[in-house]
Amino acid sequence: MSEETKTTTATAAPAPKAPAKPAVPKPEPKPELMFTVSSSPHIRDGETVTHIMWQVNAALAPAALFAIYHFGVPALINMAVGIIAAVAAEYIWQKAMHQPVTAFDGSACITGLLLAMSMSPILPPWMVAIGSAIAIIIAKQSMGGLGFNIFNPAHIGRAALMVSWPVAMTTWTTLAGDASVDAMATATPLNVLKMQGYDAVVQMFGGQGAMYQAMLLGNRNGSLGETSTIFLLLGGLYLIYKGYVNWVVPAVMLATVAVLTWVFGPSGLFTGDPIFHLMAGGLMLGAFFMATDMVTIPMTVKGQIIFAAGAGALTVLIRLLGGYPEGVCYALLLMNAVTPLIDRFVKPRMFGEVKHAKGGAAK
């Protein structure tokens, strides 16, 4: 057989069959992923801004109702005007700026109510309306709305009214109940302390025990939100229980005021009355309902401690050495101003960040 025949025969021979591929099983459905990579926030629950804000309003309601009972119709009118003016100002602004309307989420309501409760019950209602409009438009909406304001809106409104109409802002009703004093019939306890001293305050109530009782229950003069300590305390404890307020902030602020007023007393070191200062003025209202504002306080717990201690120290400084008998409003505004600075220098360590010792060696 020739070479050519051999080649043809070899070429014509059938090729062996390739082994059959095993059947690939269909992939089973993947279980749900346990981890989701997404942008913050990573912790979500059913809470909403609207629900939280109305809960804060509810916590303040008992003290507000007592103020109406204590001061009568003028208190009710000023609260209503403060709330309506605040809600209306936010609604008009958002409509004019073609923004989503959030005027009824409770945040404007609490601003107007807090503003009214930080002022005299006999303040003309039109001044309350102006203060609410300033609080909403200038301190809140012009900065971007809820979540972007640097300063507490209610305190900005109060401060604006204080510099515009100081006489009206410091005019009070006569003292309620059994407490009476001829020379200072329209003064608050802090006014009497500033003008006549601590002994005059005790004498005004007829004794230290009677003074504590009147200030705890609310049988005294002052702004709408500085009468009944017990209702403000109960409202603040409710917010802490619900988790809307970090207890550290009011605790540190109140403790700072108590310690400093005890140390720097009227008759020398360690002669002060911290119980009086804790219940006097707008400290309880400020510590539980304004210093705890989620927007205007530092983000970290350490920063919040610095904020609260600074607010307490400034309150004592203004009360004891300043020209005003009360210092909570300006103390909180000053600490609001330095909140960005506190956040800059008091930062939490990032996840996975290694803290280095001196010389560059990792701990």
C-alpha positions as CSV (number, residue, x, y, z in Angstrom):
1,M,0.0,0.0,0.0
2,S,1.3,3.3,-1.1
3,E,2.0,6.2,1.3
4,E,-0.8,8.2,-0.3
5,T,-3.3,5.3,0.4
6,K,-2.3,5.1,4.0
7,T,-2.8,8.8,4.4
8,T,-6.2,8.8,2.9
9,T,-7.3,5.8,5.0
10,A,-6.1,7.4,8.2
11,T,-7.9,10.7,7.4
12,A,-11.1,8.9,6.6
13,A,-11.2,7.1,9.9
14,P,-13.9,8.4,12.3
15,A,-12.7,10.4,15.3
16,P,-13.4,8.9,18.7
17,K,-16.4,10.5,20.5
18,A,-15.6,13.0,23.3
19,P,-16.9,12.0,26.7
20,A,-20.3,13.6,27.5
21,K,-20.1,16.6,29.8
22,P,-21.8,16.1,33.1
23,A,-25.0,18.1,33.6
24,V,-24.4,21.3,35.5
25,P,-26.9,21.6,38.4
26,K,-29.0,24.8,38.6
27,P,-27.7,27.2,41.3
28,E,-29.8,27.3,44.4
29,P,-31.4,30.7,45.2
30,K,-29.0,32.8,47.3
31,P,-30.1,33.5,50.9
32,E,-30.7,37.1,51.8
33,L,-27.5,39.0,52.5
34,M,-26.8,39.7,56.2
35,F,-24.9,42.9,55.5
36,T,-25.8,45.8,53.3
37,V,-23.3,48.3,52.1
38,S,-24.9,51.7,51.9
39,S,-24.6,55.2,53.0
40,S,-25.3,56.3,56.6
41,P,-27.4,56.3,58.6
42,H,-26.9,52.6,59.3
43,I,-29.3,52.3,62.2
44,R,-33.0,52.8,61.4
45,D,-36.1,52.5,63.4
46,G,-39.7,53.7,63.3
47,E,-39.0,57.1,64.9
48,T,-39.7,60.2,62.8
49,V,-39.0,63.9,63.3
50,T,-42.7,64.6,63.6
51,H,-43.2,62.0,66.3
52,I,-40.2,63.1,68.3
53,M,-41.2,66.8,68.1
54,W,-44.7,66.2,69.3
55,Q,-43.4,64.0,72.1
56,V,-41.3,67.0,73.3
57,N,-44.4,69.2,73.1
58,A,-46.3,66.7,75.2
59,A,-43.5,66.6,77.8
60,L,-43.7,70.4,78.1
61,A,-47.5,70.4,78.3
62,P,-47.9,69.9,82.1
63,A,-45.6,72.9,82.9
64,A,-47.5,75.0,80.3
65,L,-50.9,74.1,81.7
66,F,-49.7,74.9,85.2
67,A,-48.4,78.3,83.9
68,I,-51.9,79.0,82.5
69,Y,-53.5,78.0,85.9
70,H,-51.0,80.2,87.8
71,F,-51.0,83.3,85.6
72,G,-54.4,83.0,83.9
73,V,-55.6,84.1,80.5
74,P,-52.6,86.3,79.6
75,A,-50.4,83.2,79.8
76,L,-52.7,81.3,77.5
77,I,-52.9,84.1,75.0
78,N,-49.1,84.5,74.8
79,M,-48.6,80.7,74.4
80,A,-51.2,80.6,71.6
81,V,-49.7,83.6,69.8
82,G,-46.2,82.2,70.1
83,I,-47.2,78.9,68.6
84,I,-49.4,80.3,65.8
85,A,-46.8,82.9,64.8
86,A,-44.1,80.3,64.7
87,V,-46.1,77.9,62.6
88,A,-47.3,80.6,60.3
89,A,-43.8,82.1,59.8
90,E,-42.5,78.7,58.8
91,Y,-45.4,77.9,56.5
92,I,-45.1,81.3,54.7
93,W,-41.4,81.0,54.3
94,Q,-41.5,77.5,52.9
95,K,-44.3,78.4,50.5
96,A,-42.4,81.5,49.3
97,M,-39.2,79.5,48.8
98,H,-41.0,76.7,47.1
99,Q,-39.8,74.2,49.7
100,P,-41.7,71.2,51.1
101,V,-44.0,72.4,53.9
102,T,-43.0,71.0,57.3
103,A,-44.6,73.7,59.4
104,F,-46.9,71.2,61.1
105,D,-44.2,68.6,62.1
106,G,-44.1,70.0,65.7
107,S,-40.7,71.7,65.5
108,A,-42.2,75.1,64.9
109,C,-44.8,74.5,67.6
110,I,-42.2,73.7,70.2
111,T,-40.1,76.8,69.2
112,G,-43.1,79.1,69.7
113,L,-44.1,77.4,73.0
114,L,-40.5,77.5,74.4
115,L,-40.3,81.2,73.4
116,A,-43.5,82.1,75.1
117,M,-42.6,80.1,78.3
118,S,-39.2,82.0,78.5
119,M,-40.9,85.4,78.8
120,S,-43.2,87.3,81.2
121,P,-46.9,86.4,81.1
122,I,-47.8,90.1,80.7
123,L,-45.6,90.7,77.7
124,P,-47.7,92.2,74.9
125,P,-48.7,89.4,72.5
126,W,-47.5,91.3,69.4
127,M,-44.0,91.2,70.9
128,V,-44.3,87.4,71.3
129,A,-45.4,87.2,67.6
130,I,-42.3,89.2,66.5
131,G,-40.0,87.0,68.6
132,S,-41.5,83.8,67.1
133,A,-41.1,85.2,63.6
134,I,-37.4,86.0,64.3
135,A,-36.8,82.6,65.8
136,I,-38.2,80.8,62.8
137,I,-37.1,83.0,59.9
138,I,-33.7,84.2,61.1
139,A,-32.5,81.5,63.4
140,K,-34.0,78.5,61.6
141,Q,-35.1,78.8,58.0
142,S,-32.5,81.2,56.8
143,M,-29.8,78.7,57.9
144,G,-31.4,75.9,55.9
145,G,-34.3,74.7,58.2
146,L,-34.5,72.1,60.8
147,G,-31.2,70.3,61.3
148,F,-29.0,73.2,60.0
149,N,-29.6,76.0,62.5
150,I,-26.5,76.8,64.7
151,F,-28.4,78.5,67.5
152,N,-31.4,77.5,69.4
153,P,-34.2,79.4,67.7
154,A,-36.3,80.1,70.8
155,H,-33.3,81.7,72.6
156,I,-32.5,83.8,69.5
157,G,-36.0,85.1,69.6
158,R,-35.8,85.9,73.3
159,A,-32.4,87.6,72.9
160,A,-33.8,89.8,70.1
161,L,-36.7,90.9,72.2
162,M,-34.5,91.5,75.2
163,V,-32.3,94.0,73.4
164,S,-35.3,95.6,71.6
165,W,-37.7,96.0,74.5
166,P,-35.7,95.4,77.8
167,V,-38.2,97.2,80.0
168,A,-41.2,95.1,78.8
169,M,-39.1,91.9,79.0
170,T,-38.3,92.5,82.6
171,T,-41.7,93.6,83.9
172,W,-43.5,90.9,85.9
173,T,-46.8,90.3,87.6
174,T,-47.3,90.5,91.3
175,L,-46.1,87.5,93.3
176,A,-48.7,84.7,93.7
177,G,-49.9,83.0,96.9
178,D,-48.7,83.9,100.3
179,A,-45.3,85.3,99.1
180,S,-45.3,89.1,99.2
181,V,-42.9,92.0,99.4
182,D,-43.7,95.6,99.3
183,A,-40.5,97.0,97.8
184,M,-40.2,94.4,95.1
185,A,-43.7,93.4,94.4
186,T,-43.1,92.7,90.7
187,A,-39.7,91.0,91.1
188,T,-38.7,87.4,90.5
189,P,-36.5,85.6,93.1
190,L,-33.4,86.2,91.0
191,N,-34.2,89.9,90.7
192,V,-34.5,90.1,94.5
193,L,-31.2,88.2,94.9
194,K,-29.5,90.6,92.5
195,M,-30.9,93.8,94.0
196,Q,-31.1,93.0,97.8
197,G,-29.3,89.7,98.4
198,Y,-30.1,86.2,99.5
199,D,-31.5,87.1,102.9
200,A,-34.1,89.3,101.2
201,V,-35.2,86.3,99.1
202,V,-35.7,84.1,102.1
203,Q,-37.6,86.9,103.9
204,M,-39.8,87.4,100.9
205,F,-41.1,83.8,101.2
206,G,-41.1,83.8,105.0
207,G,-38.4,81.2,105.5
208,Q,-36.0,78.9,103.6
209,G,-38.3,75.9,103.8
210,A,-41.3,77.9,102.5
211,M,-39.1,79.3,99.7
212,Y,-38.1,75.8,98.6
213,Q,-41.7,74.6,98.6
214,A,-42.9,77.6,96.7
215,M,-40.2,77.2,94.0
216,L,-40.7,73.5,93.7
217,L,-44.5,73.7,93.3
218,G,-44.6,77.0,91.4
219,N,-46.0,79.5,93.8
220,R,-43.7,82.3,92.8
221,N,-43.2,85.0,90.2
222,G,-41.3,84.7,87.0
223,S,-41.6,83.8,83.3
224,L,-44.1,81.2,82.3
225,G,-41.4,78.5,82.2
226,E,-39.7,79.1,85.5
227,T,-42.6,78.6,87.9
228,S,-43.2,74.9,88.6
229,T,-39.9,73.1,89.0
230,I,-41.6,69.7,89.5
231,F,-43.5,69.7,86.2
232,L,-40.4,70.7,84.3
233,L,-38.5,68.0,86.0
234,L,-41.1,65.4,85.2
235,G,-41.2,66.4,81.6
236,G,-37.5,66.2,81.3
237,L,-37.4,62.8,82.9
238,Y,-40.0,61.6,80.4
239,L,-37.8,62.7,77.5
240,I,-34.9,60.8,79.1
241,Y,-37.0,57.7,79.5
242,K,-38.1,57.9,75.9
243,G,-34.5,58.2,74.8
244,Y,-34.9,61.6,73.1
245,V,-32.6,63.3,75.6
246,N,-29.1,62.2,76.8
247,W,-29.3,62.4,80.6
248,V,-25.7,63.5,80.7
249,V,-26.4,67.0,79.3
250,P,-28.9,68.2,82.0
251,A,-27.1,66.3,84.7
252,V,-23.8,68.0,84.0
253,M,-25.3,71.4,83.5
254,L,-27.3,71.3,86.7
255,A,-24.4,69.8,88.7
256,T,-22.1,72.6,87.4
257,V,-24.5,75.3,88.5
258,A,-25.0,73.6,91.9
259,V,-21.3,73.2,92.7
260,L,-20.3,76.7,91.6
261,T,-23.2,78.5,93.4
262,W,-22.3,76.5,96.5
263,V,-18.6,77.4,96.4
264,F,-19.0,81.0,95.5
265,G,-21.6,82.0,98.1
266,P,-22.7,85.5,99.2
267,S,-20.8,85.2,102.5
268,G,-17.6,83.7,101.2
269,L,-16.5,80.3,99.9
270,F,-18.9,77.3,100.4
271,T,-21.7,79.5,101.7
272,G,-24.0,79.5,98.7
273,D,-27.4,77.9,98.3
274,P,-27.3,75.5,95.3
275,I,-30.9,74.3,95.8
276,F,-32.2,77.8,95.3
277,H,-30.2,78.3,92.2
278,L,-31.3,75.0,90.7
279,M,-34.9,75.9,91.0
280,A,-34.6,79.6,90.3
281,G,-34.9,81.2,86.9
282,G,-35.1,79.3,83.6
283,L,-32.4,76.7,84.5
284,M,-34.7,73.7,84.5
285,L,-36.4,74.7,81.3
286,G,-33.0,75.4,79.7
287,A,-31.3,72.3,80.9
288,F,-34.0,69.8,79.9
289,F,-35.6,71.4,76.8
290,M,-33.0,73.7,75.3
291,A,-29.5,72.5,76.1
292,T,-30.6,69.1,74.9
293,D,-31.6,70.4,71.4
294,M,-30.3,67.6,69.0
295,V,-29.3,70.1,66.4
296,T,-27.3,72.7,68.4
297,I,-25.3,70.5,70.7
298,P,-22.0,68.6,70.0
299,M,-22.3,65.2,68.4
300,T,-20.2,63.2,70.8
301,V,-20.9,62.5,74.5
302,K,-17.5,64.0,75.5
303,G,-18.4,67.1,73.5
304,Q,-21.8,67.3,75.1
305,I,-20.2,67.1,78.6
306,I,-18.0,70.1,77.7
307,F,-21.0,71.9,76.3
308,A,-23.1,71.4,79.4
309,A,-20.4,72.3,81.8
310,G,-19.6,75.5,79.9
311,A,-23.3,76.4,79.8
312,G,-23.6,75.9,83.6
313,A,-20.4,77.9,84.3
314,L,-21.5,80.8,82.1
315,T,-25.0,80.8,83.8
316,V,-23.4,81.1,87.2
317,L,-21.0,83.8,86.0
318,I,-23.8,85.9,84.6
319,R,-26.0,85.4,87.7
320,L,-23.4,86.3,90.2
321,L,-21.2,88.9,88.4
322,G,-23.2,90.0,85.3
323,G,-25.7,92.8,84.9
324,Y,-28.6,90.4,84.3
325,P,-30.1,88.4,87.1
326,E,-30.5,85.4,84.8
327,G,-28.0,83.9,82.4
328,V,-29.3,80.7,81.0
329,C,-30.3,82.2,77.6
330,Y,-27.0,83.8,76.9
331,A,-25.0,81.0,78.3
332,L,-26.6,78.5,75.9
333,L,-26.3,80.8,72.9
334,L,-22.6,81.3,73.6
335,M,-22.1,77.5,73.9
336,N,-24.1,77.1,70.7
337,A,-21.5,79.3,69.0
338,V,-18.6,77.2,70.0
339,T,-20.3,73.8,69.3
340,P,-18.6,73.5,65.9
341,L,-15.2,74.1,67.6
342,I,-16.0,71.4,70.1
343,D,-16.9,69.0,67.4
344,R,-13.7,69.8,65.6
345,F,-11.4,68.9,68.5
346,V,-13.5,66.2,70.1
347,K,-13.9,63.5,67.5
348,P,-14.6,59.8,68.0
349,R,-12.0,57.5,66.7
350,M,-12.9,56.0,63.3
351,F,-13.5,52.3,63.0
352,G,-10.2,50.5,62.4
353,E,-8.1,53.6,63.2
354,V,-4.9,52.8,65.0
355,K,-3.9,55.1,67.8
356,H,-0.2,55.8,67.6
357,A,2.0,56.4,70.6
358,K,4.8,58.9,70.7
359,G,7.5,58.1,68.2
360,G,5.1,56.5,65.7
361,A,4.8,53.1,67.2
362,A,1.2,51.7,67.2
363,K,-0.3,50.8,70.6
